[in-house]
Amino acid sequence: MMDKNTTESTINELLKEIDPITFSKLINVIDVDKYIKKLTVYKFLQLCIIAQINELESLTKWAKHLKDKEELQTYLEFDAISTSQLSRKLGQLSPQLFEKVFKYLVLKIQGQMKNAPIIRNIGRLLVIDSTTMSMSLSQYPWATFRKTKAGVRLHLKVVVTKDITVPDQGIILPAKHADRTQMDELIEIDPNAIYLFDRGYVDYKQFDRLCREGVRFITRLKKNAEIEVLSERIPNPERLIYRDQIVILGNDRNHTKMTHPLRLIETVDSEGNPVIIITNCFDLFAEEIADLYRYRWKIETFFKWMKQHLKIKRFYGKSQNAVYNQIWIALITYCLQAMLQLKVNHDGPLLEIKRTLQNLLFKGFDCFVRSLFKKPIRTSNGRKKYYWEKDFETIVYQFEEGEVEHLDDLVYDPMFL
């Protein structure tokens, strides 16, 4: 818990890292609010974040929320806004503005994180994956994905620790762009990091490049991969390691053969299904590599949290700008909540932060902190176990001792003897 609370409002504390001056410097756009009297870009961002926290489903509900909430009117310094004004703003603003804010918050939040290693001193653990938001082809023709479907894909790199998962880098594109096409953008040369990614990013030429540049990675191999075994280490079935080999991937026929050897490890998932892992980490134990790969589920949990508790499945606008802006602002909202969690040293789920924000966003920050750390008044011990065998033994004993008259009573209950 924080050592010192202030009487600052919770909303101001939440947005402290992106105050109006900082925001203006970040976007660095001259006359972005020229001729705008009410709904400036910064106030629009504030309203978007509040809408994300409250999971408002449409721009109409944004306008209604503002109309009904006096504290929101006081905070924004206007009491009403039309749905059409919100729609125009969402579609006109460049997504690059909010992407800059997201990148700034990523640096700030990582500066606050505790860098305790997951195993030994491996440095940072970075997980790469993507998630697709499906949309109607007739309403979003610019995002054509398949013959009958449209969609956008968020390619994301996250930093994973034992305690928290936070974004590191994001790319938003129409869903037709394959995962492996974004590896150059998402993977940086960092000798103090290990990258985890799934089979969608398998690319032998990229693997050779990563080996040349000293980038460590762990991924899963496709079933149809051609493998040349160079040497083999002793497996350890008791630790769920069934193969540990040094291999070369690819072949000469189609010019896919790699020049750098890799390490192949066979283990199993939680359901006992075989998993073939490929890596260039030769200094780690096979068990450590298998354990690290299992942390890949953290990004799946992150995507699930985003889709359940922020608005990125149903979009407020139809244009590309509107869709991209909504996703960037959802990521900004996540970062702000994670930063607040780190600030108050809260070790519970992030959802507790979000729900407390929903209730106390315009209350004093000291009130928010007290509520967040308030212990439950009443705890349940659960349903009490009933010991039938003990009661049966009591009845048998009574019968053996001749105490049987009460057994003829239809209301007899051994629990009340």
C-alpha angles and dihedrals in degrees: 000000000000118000093216128030125195134206090239113129116260094239091054091049091049093052097037093110092056104040117161094270094049091045092052091051092048098052092038095194119147117225093001088149098038111153090002113129104170120011102049120176092256094050089047089054090050091051091047092052091049089049090051093049091050093041093231108189102210144014088252089061089048090057092045092048090054092046092052100041114076093183089056090050090051092048096049093036095230130082105210144023130180126239090238092055091052092047093051092048093049092051099041101050118089114245088224089075093062093038088061090053090049092051091049092052091048090059092046095049094047089052088059097046125105108238099210107157119242091220126005114318102316096142120225122357110217122188123198126197142128139230128203126221107205120215141178112277093215092055098038106035092155089066098054108167106161135357093279103020142064129197149152126229128215110210107198141182116199135186111233126202131163090262109034145015117213133174120258103177137356138195123190118200140148108284094248089081109095121231096244092057089070098053094099090056098042102041117069129182103265119151089191095061140071118209122214121195139155134245093279088076097050108132119151094204089053090048090055090049092050091050092050092049094046096245112152118218142171122200143152122263124230118246095240095053117134111231132191111196113218099175140344135221126210109274123225110216091177088065091042093256108133100165134022111176142156107230146170116225127215133019141258095240095074095023094247098120112127122229095210123068119234135197120250120202126182118204136142135254126235091280095050096256116143117257122194112206124192123196146154092221101113095161097064128082115254090242091054092051091050091049092049093051090055088064087071087088087071092078090049088054089048092053091046091051092049093051094045100043106026130049109256102114097065117040131219095213140029102224125091091245092052093050095045092045091053092052094047091049090049088055090047090052091051091051093049091052092047090050090051090051091053092046095056092038093237113171097186126095119300088237089071089059091050095048092047089050090052090056102036107026094125097035125094116289090236088059090051092051094047092050093047093054098035111127119230112267093216130029126195123227090202127236112333116243115244114218103216094170092058091051091049090052089052091053092048090050091050091050093049091050092051095249094136107125093093091055089073090059110100092209093053113132118176090207090073100044 
